[in-house]
Amino acid sequence: MRQALSDVLVELGKKDPKVLLLTGDHGYALFDDFRRECPKQYINAGIAEQNMVGVAAGLARSGFRPIVYGLSAFIPIRVLEQIKLDVAHDHLPVIFIGDGAGFVYSHLGTSHQSTEDIACSRVIPNLSVYSPADRFELKQCLSIAYQNNSAVYLRIGKADRGDIHQSLPNIKSGRLIKVRAAKKIKYSFIATGSMVRTAIDIADKLHNINVWSVPFIKPIDRSMVEKICHNSEAVVVFEEHSRFGGLGSLIAEISSESSPVKILYVAVNDRFSQKCGTYEYLLKEHGLDFDAVYKNIYNFLLDL
């Protein structure tokens, strides 16, 4: 997925000289191609993320198309006020890329783990929120973000979990993508980002389950969500994010208004990580590893 990000950034930079890439003193290897192909369009703003967003806002006012990159613990969390007031309030076209969402930077502790970014960003007016699951979704999300000419937060979780799609036709902003179809629909899994792979793997062991990927958290096609909930006896929502304010909360909000259905949240509970360790260790600590999720879902469906 990271190579796909590099490729799209280079493509946008070469096509539009007003595209500028700003980074907070990291992502060097990731941007090698961009710096080689578009050297005058790269700005290392240093370890000063709040100032970097202010710079991006000024550049956007001057007609440029800034793309701001950082770890999701910093972009958007550390700079939320600047995104809200400097960019979103004035409808400026700045794309924010938060890399390593969830528990990706597991060894660096809570300061570098981001399980609240969807909740914080989706409540800001004029700010779209995207969460691609693989390189194909990422390419389309970035392309749509550029075309929309508005403020966007693009969330990247674990980037090496493999492709979800073999190819992906052009999709419209807000649409959910069916990634596994059941012959007879009984239950629906709705997942985003790195957890789409987990949803597919668990659905393969069960029966009568459709799996949907959600690359667009905001805006989201409410009519599609309503239809999925209406046609399902139960829905399971997967996300490497807090159970509060994320995709699960969004699905429940929509469902409660028109198509009430039982919903299970596969998400991070209301607590910080207790220890540092590998990514796989932290998934297990928080009950998001395959075995724990499968058992949780199996018991949930058994009780219906």
C-alpha positions in Angstrom: 0.0 0.0 0.0 2.9 2.4 0.8 4.3 1.9 -2.7 0.9 2.7 -4.1 0.8 5.9 -2.1 4.2 6.9 -3.4 3.1 6.1 -7.0 -0.1 8.2 -6.8 1.7 11.1 -5.1 4.3 11.2 -7.9 1.5 11.0 -10.5 -0.3 13.9 -9.0 2.9 15.9 -8.6 3.9 15.5 -12.2 0.5 16.2 -13.5 -0.1 19.3 -11.4 2.9 21.5 -10.4 0.7 23.1 -7.7 0.7 19.9 -5.7 3.0 20.3 -2.8 4.0 17.5 -0.4 4.6 18.5 3.2 6.0 16.2 5.9 6.8 16.5 9.6 10.4 15.2 9.4 9.6 11.5 8.5 8.6 9.3 5.6 12.0 9.8 3.8 12.3 6.4 2.0 8.6 6.6 1.2 9.1 9.9 -0.6 12.3 9.1 -2.5 10.5 8.9 -5.8 8.6 12.1 -5.2 11.7 14.0 -4.3 13.5 12.7 -7.3 10.6 13.4 -9.7 9.2 16.6 -8.1 12.1 18.1 -6.0 10.7 21.6 -5.9 7.3 20.4 -4.7 8.6 18.8 -1.5 8.7 20.6 1.9 10.1 19.1 5.1 8.4 21.3 7.7 10.4 19.7 10.6 9.0 18.4 13.9 6.4 21.2 14.0 3.2 19.7 12.9 0.9 22.5 14.0 2.9 25.0 12.1 3.0 22.7 9.1 -0.8 22.7 8.9 -0.8 26.5 9.1 1.8 26.6 6.3 -0.4 24.2 4.2 -3.4 26.5 4.8 -1.5 29.5 3.6 -0.3 27.6 0.5 -3.9 26.5 -0.2 -5.1 30.1 0.0 -2.4 31.0 -2.6 -3.7 28.4 -5.1 -1.5 25.4 -4.3 -2.8 21.9 -3.5 -1.0 20.8 -0.3 -0.8 17.2 0.8 0.2 16.9 4.5 1.8 13.6 5.6 2.4 12.4 9.2 1.8 9.6 11.6 -1.9 9.4 12.5 -1.1 10.1 16.1 0.1 13.5 15.0 -1.9 14.0 11.8 -4.7 14.6 12.7 -4.6 14.2 16.5 -1.9 16.7 17.4 -3.1 19.3 14.9 -6.9 18.9 15.3 -7.4 22.6 16.1 -5.4 23.8 13.1 -7.3 21.4 10.8 -10.6 22.7 12.2 -9.8 26.4 12.2 -7.1 27.0 9.5 -8.4 24.5 6.9 -11.9 23.1 7.3 -13.6 26.3 8.5 -12.5 28.1 5.3 -13.1 25.2 2.9 -9.5 24.9 1.9 -8.3 22.0 -0.3 -5.8 20.3 1.9 -5.3 16.5 1.9 -4.1 15.1 5.3 -2.5 11.6 5.3 -2.3 9.9 8.6 0.0 6.9 8.3 0.2 4.0 10.8 -3.3 4.3 12.3 -4.3 1.9 15.0 -1.5 -0.2 16.6 1.0 -0.1 13.7 3.6 1.7 15.7 3.2 -0.8 18.5 6.7 -0.6 19.9 6.6 3.1 20.4 3.7 3.0 22.9 0.5 5.0 23.4 2.0 8.3 22.2 2.3 6.8 18.7 -0.8 4.6 18.6 -3.9 6.2 17.2 -7.3 4.6 17.9 -9.3 7.8 18.1 -8.6 9.6 14.8 -11.8 8.7 13.0 -13.9 9.9 16.0 -12.0 13.2 16.2 -12.0 13.9 12.5 -15.4 12.9 11.4 -17.1 15.5 13.6 -15.3 18.4 12.0 -17.5 20.1 9.3 -16.2 20.3 5.8 -13.7 17.5 6.4 -14.1 14.2 4.6 -12.6 11.0 6.1 -11.3 8.1 4.0 -10.0 4.7 5.2 -8.7 2.5 2.4 -8.2 -1.3 2.9 -5.6 -1.9 0.2 -3.6 -0.3 -2.6 -6.5 -0.3 -5.0 -8.8 1.6 -2.6 -6.0 3.9 -1.6 -5.3 4.9 -5.2 -9.0 5.7 -5.7 -9.3 7.5 -2.4 -6.4 9.8 -3.2 -7.6 10.5 -6.7 -11.1 11.4 -5.4 -9.6 13.5 -2.7 -7.6 15.5 -5.3 -10.6 15.8 -7.6 -13.0 17.0 -4.9 -10.8 20.0 -4.2 -11.8 20.0 -0.5 -10.3 19.1 2.9 -9.8 15.3 3.4 -8.3 13.1 6.0 -7.0 9.8 4.6 -6.2 7.2 7.2 -3.7 4.4 6.5 -3.5 1.5 8.9 -1.4 -1.7 8.6 -0.2 -1.4 5.1 1.1 -5.0 4.4 -2.0 -7.1 4.9 -2.3 -7.9 1.3 -4.8 -7.0 -1.5 -8.5 -7.1 -0.9 -9.3 -6.6 -4.6 -7.7 -8.0 -7.7 -8.8 -4.9 -9.5 -11.2 -2.1 -8.7 -13.4 -0.2 -11.1 -14.0 3.4 -10.5 -16.1 4.0 -7.4 -18.0 7.0 -6.2 -17.3 8.8 -3.0 -19.3 7.4 -0.1 -20.0 4.0 -1.6 -19.4 0.7 0.3 -17.8 -2.1 -1.7 -18.9 -5.7 -1.5 -15.8 -7.8 -1.2 -17.4 -11.1 -0.4 -20.9 -12.2 -1.6 -23.0 -14.9 0.1 -25.6 -16.9 -1.9 -28.1 -16.4 0.9 -27.7 -13.2 3.0 -28.2 -13.7 6.7 -25.6 -11.6 8.3 -23.4 -8.7 7.1 -19.9 -7.8 8.0 -18.9 -4.1 7.5 -15.2 -3.3 7.9 -12.7 -0.6 7.2 -9.0 -0.4 6.7 -6.8 -3.1 8.0 -9.7 -5.0 9.5 -11.3 -5.8 6.1 -8.9 -8.7 5.8 -9.9 -10.1 9.2 -13.6 -9.8 8.2 -13.1 -11.7 5.0 -11.0 -14.5 6.7 -13.7 -15.0 9.4 -16.6 -14.9 6.9 -14.8 -17.7 5.0 -15.2 -19.9 8.0 -18.9 -19.1 8.5 -21.9 -19.1 6.2 -24.4 -16.7 4.6 -22.3 -13.6 5.3 -21.7 -10.6 3.0 -18.6 -8.6 3.6 -18.5 -4.9 2.8 -15.4 -2.7 2.8 -15.9 1.0 3.8 -13.2 3.2 2.2 -15.3 6.3 2.8 -16.3 7.0 6.4 -17.4 10.5 5.6 -19.4 11.0 3.4 -21.0 7.6 3.5 -23.9 6.3 1.3 -26.6 6.2 4.0 -29.0 4.4 1.7 -26.6 1.6 1.2 -26.1 1.2 4.9 -29.8 1.3 5.5 -30.3 -1.5 2.9 -27.6 -3.7 4.3 -29.0 -3.4 7.8 -32.6 -4.0 6.6 -31.5 -7.2 4.8 -29.5 -8.6 7.7 -30.5 -10.4 10.8 -27.3 -9.0 12.5 -24.4 -6.8 11.5 -20.8 -7.0 12.7 -18.6 -3.9 12.3 -14.8 -4.3 12.2 -12.3 -1.4 12.8 -8.9 -1.0 14.4 -10.2 2.0 16.2 -12.0 2.8 19.5 -15.6 1.4 19.7 -16.6 5.0 20.4 -17.1 7.5 17.6 -15.8 5.3 14.7 -17.3 3.3 12.0 -19.4 1.2 14.4 -20.9 4.3 15.9 -21.7 5.6 12.4 -23.4 2.4 11.3 -25.4 2.3 14.6 -26.5 6.0 14.1 -27.8 5.3 10.6 -29.4 2.0 11.5 -31.2 3.4 14.5 -32.9 6.0 12.4 -34.4 3.7 9.8 -33.4 0.0 10.0 -32.7 -1.1 13.5 -30.6 -4.3 13.7 -28.4 -6.0 16.3 -24.8 -4.8 15.9 -21.6 -6.3 17.3 -18.6 -4.0 17.6 -15.2 -5.5 16.8 -13.1 -2.6 17.9 -10.8 -1.3 20.6 -12.3 -1.1 24.1 -12.1 2.1 26.2 -8.5 1.7 27.4 -4.9 2.3 26.5 -2.4 -0.4 25.7 -0.9 -1.9 28.8 2.4 -3.0 27.2 4.5 -2.4 24.2 5.3 -5.2 21.7 4.8 -6.4 18.2 1.7 -5.4 16.2 0.4 -9.0 16.5 0.9 -8.8 20.3 -1.1 -5.7 20.6 -4.0 -7.0 18.5 -4.1 -10.0 20.9 -3.9 -7.7 24.0 -6.9 -5.8 22.7 -8.9 -8.8 21.5 -8.5 -8.0 17.8 -6.5 -11.1 16.8 -8.2 -13.7 14.6 -9.0 -16.2 17.3 -10.5 -13.7 19.7 -12.6 -12.0 17.1 -13.8 -15.4 15.7 -14.9 -16.6 19.1 -16.6 -13.3 19.9 -18.5 -13.3 16.6 -19.4 -17.0 16.9 -20.9 -16.5 20.4 -22.7 -13.4 19.2 -24.4 -15.2 16.3 -25.1 -18.2 18.4 -27.1 -16.1 20.8 -29.4 -14.6 18.2 
